[in-house]
Amino acid sequence: MAAVGNNYAKRNEKPSLADFNKAWSSTRKKAIQQGQQLRSNLTSVFSTTVTISQQQTVNAIQGSYSSTASAMARVNILV
């Protein structure tokens, strides 16, 4: 019977456990790297969002006053 495709001759051979573990190890390593990249991207997005939110709060407090210090002097906070 003629060989069909590249895997025909090896179809009855089963991979060893070492090969299986090596393949899964590389798959896990790739998944961990992707998770770290995603985490760093989310962290930078979160910190940018917090910075923008803080700036919007400062702008809202400052309003028509000339500086943040003069705006904060008019804010009464009861503790």
N, C-alpha and C positions, 0 to 999 in steps of 0.2 A: 504494500500500500504506500502511496506517495505521501511524503511529509507535507502537511498543510500548516502554514504559519511557522513562527519561530518557536512556539511552545509545544509543538506536537511531540517532539522527541522527549521532552521532559515532563509530559503530562502524568506519567506514572510515578515520577519522583516526588517525594514530599520534602518540604524544607525542614532543615534541622531546627531544633529549639533555639540554637544559637543564632541562626539566621532570622528566625521569627522575633526573638528578643531584640536583635540589632535593628530590625525594621521598626518595631514599636518604639524603641528608644529614640530613633531619629524623628518619628512622628510626634512623640511627646515633647522633644526638644523644640520642634517647630511650633507646636501649640503654645508652649511656655513663652517663646519669643514673641509670638503674635499677641499673647495676653499682656506681656510687658509693654509692647508698643501701644496697644489700645489703652492701657492704664496711663501711660505717660501722655497720650493725646487727650484723654479725658481730664487729667490733672491740669494740663495747660488751659483747656477750655474752661474748666471750673474756676481757676484762678483769674482768668480774664473776665469771666462773668462777675465774680466777686468785686474785682476792681472797678468795673463799669457801674455796678450797683452802688458801691461806695461813692463814686464820683457823682452819680445821680442824686444820692442823698445829700451830699455836700451842696450841690447846686440848688436843691430844693430848700435846704435850710438857709443858704446864703441869700437866695431870692434877689431882691433889689439892693441889698447892702453891698458895700464896696469890698469887704473882705470877710473871710470866714470868722475871724476874731470878732469883728463887730456884729456879725450875725449870732455867734454863740453868746455874746454878752447880753443879747436880748432874749435868750432862751432860758426859761426857768425850769429847772428840773428838781422835783421833790423826791427825796429818797426816804 
